[in-house]
């Protein structure tokens, strides 16, 4: 099997037991290109119940072999897979871009690199995650083994279609689980293409499988009686349904990476240029379709006027970077599809009606494709929809504040809790505010960023559990305590 997938030769079949096969379901997915609205394909497999059962059966068969494979051998397969991803980065990115619209240099290269790195990072952990033992002074030696869960599944969104695979599949496979991937119905091609690389890397059949489909496929996985864990990234609404399905079926383990409405708090004593650069990048990267984007920007009143001038200028400059994702120099592509475009435009219209002012942007760019100007609202009512809800587009709200106490209260007055940022040159204030934020992640003089080595995830309704670092391995294993009677 050679990797010859391209937009002229799209992968459209599901990948079960190391083979591309037709779905048993007659339903299909239809995809359009967000750059111009044109039809890409209307015959992409939508996996149904029989397909899910076939993948689970394949995974169950493969599990005993995979979990007992020597650490070095498992590591080498994962390394080879990472190298293959790197080798075909351009091709994989193109398969995402055709339906996502994210430019290669500004986003595709980053998220595919993240996936490859995640496989290397987790592969490196295989022989370093050996469990614990506790001494026998009391007559019993205690050994704690980190055991894999069995058949696991990952349900991923469209906004980081390949990066999120690395965050889920790599720790699952490193710890000896089998893994079934369900990509978003909006971005199935780059995921499906990985089947070729899975086989070439040497994963045994059934260990790593791919089922394209929509929410109905995801629901089959989340409620399956023989799948032991679902790791999900997506909206809060879907995340809650998944947890409910998991509980109602077999109490499978669940990790949830959900939405955000992340605050960036900019104090009078910050480095202004740095604060503007980070906050403008945060809300425009991947066209604002980023879970941890800083979408609420709070600026202390002493520098408010200066900040807003600089931020507006930065956003006007970002508007110049919006364009055809296939063109050199484009850093910001269209929104993913018409539905998302209409959703974001709806927020902008209702925001204006609520009395907020559009300080910059707000308009569609061109009349073809789903391009939107980076948009900033000021004079925002703190109870309005644009201040409280996740928009998931290049739209931020900016508000001024007086005191640290006041702004911490407003920052935390939300059910989201994914990311927060604080900009100040006073280290005591920075650490004080960082510890008071109710969020899974905090940036000091930076915001909306992540690292493979450190826990990634949200508090409150932004998530459950953590990805990255050793936390991801723990999330895919169960500790088993073995007690040995030393006096026997
Ligand atoms: P979504 O919830 O609509 O879909 C995500 C995935 O869930 C898709 O694969 C979809 O097919 C599947 N799905 C839909 N309904 C389902 C159901 N009933 N049962 C099982 N699976 C189902 O989210 P989206 O629109 O693809 O992604 C955008 C959202 O994801 C935003 O809210 C964003 O903040 C969030 N997100 C979070 C993170 C994070 O790490 N915290 C990262 C990226 C995106």
Boltz pocket constraint, residues with backbone or C-beta under 6 A from the ligand:
constraints:
  - pocket:
      binder: B
      contacts: [[A, 155], [A, 156], [A, 157], [A, 158], [A, 159], [A, 160], [A, 182], [A, 183], [A, 184], [A, 185], [A, 213], [A, 214], [A, 215], [A, 216], [A, 217], [A, 218], [A, 219], [A, 220], [A, 222], [A, 233], [A, 234], [A, 235], [A, 236], [A, 237], [A, 238], [A, 239], [A, 241], [A, 242], [A, 256], [A, 257], [A, 258], [A, 259], [A, 260], [A, 290], [A, 291], [A, 292], [A, 390], [A, 392], [A, 418], [A, 457], [A, 458], [A, 462], [A, 463]]
      max_distance: 6.0
